[in-house]
Amino acid sequence: MKEDQFKLVESEGQKSQTKNVSILIVEDNKDMQEYLSIILHEYSCTIKDNGQLALEWLNTSTDASKVNLILSDIMMPIMDGIELLHEVKSIDNFKRIPFILLTAKADIETKLSAMRVGIDDYIIKPFNEDELKGRIASLLNNYFLRINYNTDPPIEIDQTVEDLLNADDIWLAKVEQIVETHLNDERLNTGFLSMHLYISSRHLQRKLKEITGLTPNQYIQQHKIQLARDLLQKGAFKTVKEVSNAIGYNDTKYFTKLFQSIYGVNPSSCF
C-alpha cells in the first residue's frame, strides 16, 4: 500500500481520493447520523446505532477490515462509547485504529476514563464542523504514515504480540512523561529524548515511527498541541498566549499556526 494512495488533500479536484478511506460512525441519534454523514460525505462511512451493533459488525463483516477510523458518541443504549472503546482496544486487528469520542459531557472524569483506555481524541458537542474534519484528517494522516512505515525489528520468539504491544505502551508512556516534564526546556528534541531514554537517536527515531507514525520532533510537537487543547478546554488559562507559553512556545503566532494545522481551528475558539 502506498502512502499517497490515501493522502488526505484539500483541493476539490483531489477530494475523491478520500473515498478510499473508511470511517465507522457509531451514533444512536438519527439526526446526528445524518448530520455526520453530510459533514463526512467525502469519506466512505458505515453507521451503527450503538456500540454493540458496531462491535458485532467489526467482528463479522468482511468490510470491517477496511475501517481506518472510528467516530463514536459516548451516551448510547445497550453499549456506550466508553465500553466500545474498551472492546475495540482489546482486539489486535482494531486496537491501532484511531478512535474519536463525541461527548456532550465536558467533565474531566469522562475524558480521563477514556484516555486511560486509549482514546485518540475527543470532541465536545456541539462541535465546529471544520474542527471535526480537521482532527479526523490529522489522525488519518498519522495512521497512514504508521501503517505504511516499513520496519523489520526482530521479535523474540518467546515474546507474544500482546506482550510486545504492552511494552510499546509502557515505553510510549515514558516518552510522554519526559515531554510533559520538560515542556519549557529549549533542549527538548530528538537528542534530548534519546539521552533520557538511554537509547540512540536512530533507535528512538525507528521505534517512535513504528508505534506512532511520527518522527520524534513531530511527536513532541503534536503532544504539546494536544496538551494545549486540553488546557484551553479546561479554561486553565485566560489567553492563547498564556497557553502557548505553558507548553513551551514563546511565539504565539507560531503556536496558533501549529494548532490550526492539527485541529483545523483557531485555538481561541476552544475557550
Buried (B, 14 or more C-beta within 10 A) or exposed (E): EEEEEBBBEEEEEEBEBBEEBBBBBBBBEEEBBEEBBEBBEBBBBBBBBBBBBBBEBBEEEEEBEEBBBBBBBBBBEEBBBBBBBBBBBEEEEBEBBBBBBBBEBEEEEBBEBBBEBBBBBBBBBEBBBBBBBBBBBBBBBBBBBBEBBEEEEEEEEEEEEEEEBEEBEEBBEEBBEBBEEBBEEEEBEBEBBBBBBEBEBEEBBBBBBBBBBBBBBBBBBBBBBBBBBBBBBEEEBEEBBEBBBBBBBEEBEEBBEBBBEBBBBBBEEBE
